Amino acid sequence: MRERTQQLSSSATCILGLCTGYDIDGFADVRWVQYGGSGACLIMRKFTSFDKLLPDDLYYSFNSYSEEDARLVKKTYSKILNTDTWPMRSKLFHYIQQTHSSKVRIKQILDVLDGTRDDIIQ
């Protein structure tokens, strides 16, 4: 599947992000970086402290696996079907390339090791 990420991300109406670990501070499933960095439109559940990683206006979010949020996801998907998602996809793509690329992450890690930065995510 990894070799088809670019094709899937840019051709799918949207990618629905689901996984576990939402209550662990600082945890984030990396698929949002993989798919968003390949041009996807994302609907995904928010993680604890996720706002430090990704601004709310770059994806469609929900907060839990409740019945109410399931209806929200369905409503969001219906809205996306009738929306030009290109502006959001483009903004997300560029944001990830500028802030979450391997080059940026390595520099952040080296800065923490050098003592010029306190945390990788600030």
N, C-alpha and C positions, 0 to 999 in steps of 0.2 A: 504494500500500500504506500509506503514512503516514497517510492519512485513515481507515484501518480499524484502526489500532493498538489503540485502546481496545477495540473489539469483539473483535478477535482475541486480545488479551492476556487479557481476562476470560473468554472462552469456551473457549479451548484448554486441553486437559489440562495441557500445559506447552509452553514454548518452548525449543528446543535452540539454544544459542548456539555458533556455529562461525565462526572467521575466522583470519587470520594476524596476525603481529606479537607473538606471545606472549613472545618472548625480548627484546623492547625494554623496558628499565626505564621504568616510568611510562606505558607504552602501555595503553590500554584501549578496546576497541570500545565505542561509546556505545549500542549497541542494548540492553544490559542496563539502562541508565537509562531508555530509552524504553519498553521492555516492562515492566520491573519497576515503573516509575512509573505504569503503566496497569493494574496488577493481575495481572500474569502470575506463574506459577510457572516458575522457570528451572532448566534444566540447562545448565551452561556450563563451558567450559575455563577454568582459572585463568590469569591473566596474571602476569607478574613484578611483584611489589609490589602485587598486587591486594588483598591483605588490608588495605592502607591505605585502600582505597575502599569495600569491602563486607565486612561480617562473614560468616564461613562459615555461620552458622546461618540465613542469609536466602536461600540457594539451594543447589541440589545441584551439586557440582563434580566435575570429572575433570581430570587433569593432562597428558594427551598424546593423540595420535591412535593409540596402540598398540592392538593387538588386545585386550589385557587391559582397557584403558580402554573400548574399544567394548563389551565384555561388561558392564562396570560401568554404562555408560549404559543399556544394554538392561535390566539388572536394576533400576536406579533407576527407569526409566520404568514397569516392571511394578509396582514398589512404589507409585509415585504413583497408578496407576490404582485402587488400593484404599485410598487415603489421603485424608482430608479436608485439602486443601491450603489452605483458606481462611485459617487462622491464619498460615501462612508468607507467603502472598500479601499479607495485610493488613499484617503486620510489615514486609515489604519495601517495599510501597507507602509507608507512613508514613516509613520510614527515608529513602527517596529524596526524598520531598517535603521533609523536614527538612534533608537534607545535600547534595543534588545538584540543587536547583532552580536556575533561571536567576538568581533573586534572590540566593541564597546564593553562587553562583559569581562573580557580578559584585562582590559585597562582598569576597570573598576576593581577587580580582584587584586591586581598589582598595586593599585593605590591604597587599598586596605592594608596590604602587606607592608607597604612603605610607610604607613602611618599618616598619609595625606588625606585619608578618607576614613570615616568611622564605620560605615556600613555600605554594602554593595547597593542596596536599595535605599535611596534617600529622597 
